[in-house]
Amino acid sequence: MGKIVAIVGRPNVGKSTLFNRLTGSRDAIVDEMSGVTRDRNYGTCNWNGIDFSLIDTGGYVENSDDIFEGEINKQVHLAIEESDLILFLVDVTVGIHELDKSVADLLRRSDKKTFLVVNKVDNNERLIDAHEFFGLGLGDYYPLSSINGSGTGDLLDEVVKFLAASEPEIIPDIPRIAITGRPNVGKSSLVNSLLGEERNIVTPLPGTTRDSIFTRYNKFNHDFFLVDTAGLRKKGKVTEDVEFYSVMRAIRAIENSDICLLLIDGTRGIESQDLNILSLIYKNNKGLIVLVNKWDLVNKETNTAKKIEMEIRTKTAPFTDYEILFISAINKQRIHKILELIDSVYMNRTRKIPTPELNQVMLELVKKNPPPAVKGKQIKIKYATQLPSQTPTFAFFCNLPQYVKEPYKRYVENRMREQFQFTGVPIRIFFRKK
């Protein structure tokens, strides 16, 4: 197992800047606005050939009425539980704050090894000011400036010395599942129901999950990575820069996944933003499972599910070959069925059809219904093969590929879906010159 290091501290001491400095990335959202990092954010760090994971937590705030600050406390507790080493960050320009004392108390009570890190020490005067932090009773400290990087090398030397040389973790080749949907459709609730623990902040406010969270699910004979994305919003509605970053990250999560679970709010039906997300999933050739959530809140009559299902498929045509499941993330209704569907869609997405079988089946169907002739010339399809690619991609070789029109490509795709199991997976079909 890889080693985990967590950065904790009260808001605005520079945790995300330090996270970005140590991981060499811009993965954590950095903003002057207090309390921007609401969830734990994961990154990887390599120093002197030793790899470890880094968690950037939300600011730790005690006894606050703010709905997020209570939740952020939970995140810090979780980070302490998950980590092998804690970097407790304080701000030299402010000195010891009351909240620093409460964090220090919490850390002294935990058995975790803690490095006290004094940030914003970028001149000799501030180096002297840093002595004050001995008063926290956590022993020696590491002065640094996460903005310009001074002092981070010394800190990292000590971090890897403590973690000792451990083998870098090999990321297993298992499915990556992105949970997508508009804000407030229940994505975090679904993650929590699947994992059976409060891994993400769940509050009844849209726009809560700003960062993507990567979690391994490994139980009941199912094994995959779960990516909980920030809710996608219409681009025009992204007023804060922070939301813009989140939308970008959600798009990246779709790009980096194998299968997307698209959550739709059952009380509202399918909306234009849902269709935008679906088209993004389709364009990226990702597996798709549509989950109609909040089914427990829908007033049901005979055939309500049938009607909603038909409306969804009509609006997503021509791509209609995917599973639709009616669920309640909160009540865990049909949650196990999702796991079965993930397995079957992943099998469909990685399915390889032997060339002889493909030709035997498809050439027969093409012969019965050939492409329409163009300018008196007959298009003849001679041979088909599956191309080596991450998603099902097929080449049909013929004499006049440039004349094969879209409707015929759709005919070929539909026949392939009937003959071979590709439910929930976009198929790419190319016609090439023989």
N, C-alpha and C positions, 0 to 999 in steps of 0.2 A: 504493500500500500504506500502511496505517496504521502509525504509529510504535509501537514496543513498549518499555515501561519495566519493568524487573524489580526487585523488592525482595528483597535477599539478606541473610543474616546468621545468626549462630548462634541456637539455640532461645531462645524467651522474651525477645527484645529488643523485641517489640511489632510484628512485621511485619504480622500480620493486622489489628491495630487501625489501623495506618497505611493498609493497603490499604482498609479500610472507610471511613476518614476521607476518603481521596482519591477513592474511587469513589462516596462518598455512599450506600453500600449496606451490607447485612449479609451479603454473599455469602460472605465467608470465615468459616469456623467459628472463633469466638474462645473459648478455654477456658484456664483456668489450667494445665491439664495440659500438661506439656512435650511437644512433638513432635506436636501435634494436626494441624497442616497438613502432610499427607504428600505431597500432589501439588501441582503448580503450579495455582494458581487464577487464572482470567482475569477481568478486569473492564474497563470503559471509564471514562475520565476526561475531563472537558472543563474547560479553564481558559482564560479570555480568548478563547473561540471556537475554541480548538484542541483537537482530539480526539486521544487516544492510548490504547493498551491498556496495562493494568497487569497484571503477573504477580506473584502472591504465592507465594514458594517455601517449601518445607519448610526447617527449620533446618539450617544447614550444620555437620556434625560430622565431624572428621577421625579416622582410625584407630580407629574404634569397632567393638566386636563386635556391637552391636545391628543386627539384620537390616535395620531401617528406616533407620538412620542412614547405612549404606553406600549405600542406594538414594536417600536424600535428597541425598547428594553428587552423584549422577548428575543429579538434578533441577536442582540449582544450575548444573551445567555446561551442561545443556540451556537453562536460562533465559539464561545468559550468551551462548550461541550465538544464541538467538532474538531478543535484545533490541538496541535501539539505544542504550539508556542504562541504567546500573545505579545503584540507590539502595542503598548499603551501610549497613545500620542497626546502630548500637551503642547500648549502654545506659549512660547517665552515672552511674547509681546503683551500677554494678558496676565501672566503669573499664575499662581495657584488659584483656581476658581472653585467655588463650592461644589460644582458638579464633578470636578476632577477628584475631589476628596471622596465623593460617593462611589465613583468608578474604582478608585484605589481600594476602598473598603471591600467592594465586590470582588476585586481581583485577589486581594489578600485572603479572602475566604475560599476562593477556588484553589485547587492544588496545582494549577497550571503555571508553568515557567513563564514569567513576564519580564519583558525588556521595557523599561521606561524610556520613551523617545521624546526628546524636547525639540520641537519643530521651530522653524523660522529663525534659527541661530545663524545669521549670515554676516556677523561682524564680531570683533573681540569684546565689545561692550556687552553684547547679548550673551556671549559665552560666560561672562561673569554673572549676569542675571540668572542664568540657568541653574546656579547653585541652589537657588530657592527650592527647587523641586526635590532636594533631599528630604524636605519636610513631609513628603507623601509617605515616607517609611517604606519605600520599595527598593532601597539600596541605590546602586550606581545608575547613571543614566547615559544615554547616547545623544549628544547634540548634533543636529543636522539641519539642512535646509532642503525641504522636498522640492521647492521651486527650482533651485539651481543645482541640486544634487550633491552639494558638499556634505561630507560626513556619511553619505549612504553606503559607500564602500566599506567603511569600518563596521557599520551596523551589519551589513550582509556577511562580512567575514565571521562575526560572532554568531549570526543566525545559523549559517551552515555548519559552523563548528559544533553548535549545540545539536542541530538535527543529525549530525554525523553523516558519513557517506552512506546514503541509502540509494538503492537502485531506482532510477527514474521509472515512474509507473507507465506501463504500456496500456494505451487506451484500447480496449477490446473492440473488435469489429462487430458491433451489435447495432440494431436499428436506432435511429435518432428520430424522436417524435416531437414535433413542434405543436404546441397548443395555441391556436390562433383564433381571432375573432375581434369584434368591435369591443370598445371598453365596456366593462361592467356586464359581460354576458356570463361570468362565472368561471373564468379560466383558472384563477388561483384556487377557488373552491374545488374545482375538479382535481387539480394537483394534490391538494390536501386530502381529498377523499381517496385518491389512488394510493397515496403514500401512507395514509393513516396517521399523519402527524402535521402539526402546523408549520410547514416548511416556508410558506409565504405569508405575507401580510394579507389578511382578508378583511376589508372594510367595505361598507355599502357606498363607496364613493367611486365614480369613474376615474380612471387615470392613476390608480394606486401603484400598479406594478410597472415601474419605469425601466427596470433593467431585466435582461433575460437571465434566468436561473437554470443551471444545468444539474440535473439530479439523476442518479442511477436507480432504476426500478428493477429489483431482482427478487421476485417471490412468486409463488403459485406456478412455477415452471415458466415464467415470463421474464425476459431480461432485455432491457433497452434503456436508452437515455431519454429523459424527459426534459424538454425545453419549454419553460413557461415564458411567453413573450409579453412585452408591453402591449396593451390593447391598441390595435391599429385604428387611427381616426382618419376622417377625410382630411386630405392635405390642407384644404382651406381652413379647417378648424384648428390646425396646429398653431396656436398662438404663442405659447412659450417655446423658446429654443429647446428646453428640456424635453418637451413632448416630441419635437422634431427628431431629436436623437433617438427617442424611444421607438418612433415609427421606423427609423432607419434600422435599428437593432432588430425589430420584429421582422423586417424584410430580410435581414441577414440570417435570422433564425430559420426562416422558410428556406432560404437558399442552402443552408447547411444541414437541412433535415432530410430524412428519407420519406417520412409520412407526416402529413399535417392533419390534425384533428380540427375541423372548423366548427366552432361553437356558434349556434344561432339562438337568439332569445325567443323561446317558444311563445312568450306573451306578446311578441311584436311581429313574429313571422320574418321572412327573408327580406332584407332591405338592400338598397343599392350598394352600401358599403360592404355587406356580406359578399355580394357578387364581385366587387373589386378584389376582395381578398381571395375569393375562389379563382378568379382569373389569374392572379399572381401565382397561386399554387399550381395551376394548370400550365402556365407559361414556363414555370421552373421544372415541369415534369415530375412533380412530387406525388406520392400516393395521397389519397384523400378519403377521409371518413367524415361525414357530416353528422354532427350531434346537435339535436334540438334540445336545448337545456331548459330548465325551469318548467318541465312538463307537469310537475305537481301543482303549478299555479294556473294551468290552462283550464278553462271551462270546456269540458269535453262533451260532444254529442256523438251520435253514430257517425262513423267515418271521418272524424276530425283529423286523425293522423293521416288517413288516406289523402284527404284534401290538401293538407300542408305538404305532404310528400310530393304530390302531383305539381303543386305550385312551385316547389323548389326545383324539381327536374325540368319543368317547362322553362323556367327562367335561366337555367344553366345550359340548356341545349346549345350545341349538339353534344356536349359531354354530359351524359346522364348515367353512365355505368359506374355507380358508386353506392355504397351502403349509407342509409340514413337511419339513425338510431335516436329514439326519444328517451331522454334521460333526466334525472334530477341529481346534479352534482352534490347538493346539500344532503339529500336523503339517500345518496348512494344507489339510486335506482338504475339498474342495468349497467353498473360500472364494470362488472366482470365480463359482460358481453363486449365492451370496448376492447378489453385485452385480447379476446379471441379474434376480433376483427383486425387488430394491429398485426397479429401473427399472419392472418390469411392475406392481408394486403401486402405485407412485406414479402411473402412467398410469391405473390403475383408479380411484384415489382422486380424480383430477382430471377424470375422464371426464364430458363433458356430452352428454346424449342429446337430439337435436332433438325438439321437442314433437310434430310430425306423426308421426315414427317411433314415439315412445313410445306415442301414442294408438292408432296402427294395430296395434301388436303387443299391447299390454296390454288394450285394450278388447275385442279378439277373445277373449282368454283368460278375461277376467272374464265375458263373455257366456256362454261354455261352462260356467263354474262360478261362478255368482253367489253373493254372501253369503247365508246362510240367512235366511228371512223371520222377522220378529219381530212377534208379536201379529197375524199375518195381513197385515202390511205388508211389501211387497217393497222391499229396498234396491237402489236403481239408481245405478250408478256412471257418470257422464256424461263425465268429462274428467280427464286427468292431465297434470301438468307437473313439470319439475325445478325446485326452488327455488334461488335464488342463495345458495350456502353453500359453506364450505370442504370439506365432505364430501358424498357423494351423498345428497341429501334430496329426497323426492318428495311431492307433494300429489295425492291422488285426491279429486275433488269428487263428492259424492253427496247424495241427499235426506235420509238419516238417519245421519249420521256417528257419532252417539253409540251406535248399536247394532252397529257393526262390532267384532267380538270379536278377541282376540289370535290364536286359531288361523287366522282368515281373513287377518289381517295377515301372518302367517308364510307362508301359501299365496302371497300376492301377492309377498312378498319372494323366496321360492324360485323363482317363475316368472321374476322379473326377473333373478335370478342365472343362470338357464338361458339367457335370451334375450340378456342383455348381460353383458359381462365385468366382474365385481366381486370376483374372488377376492382374499382378504386384506383386504377393506374392509367395515366395518359400514355398513349402509344404514339410513337413517331414512325411515319412511313415515307420512304423516299423512293422515287422512280428514277432509275439511272440508265444510262446508255449501255447496251449490251456490247 
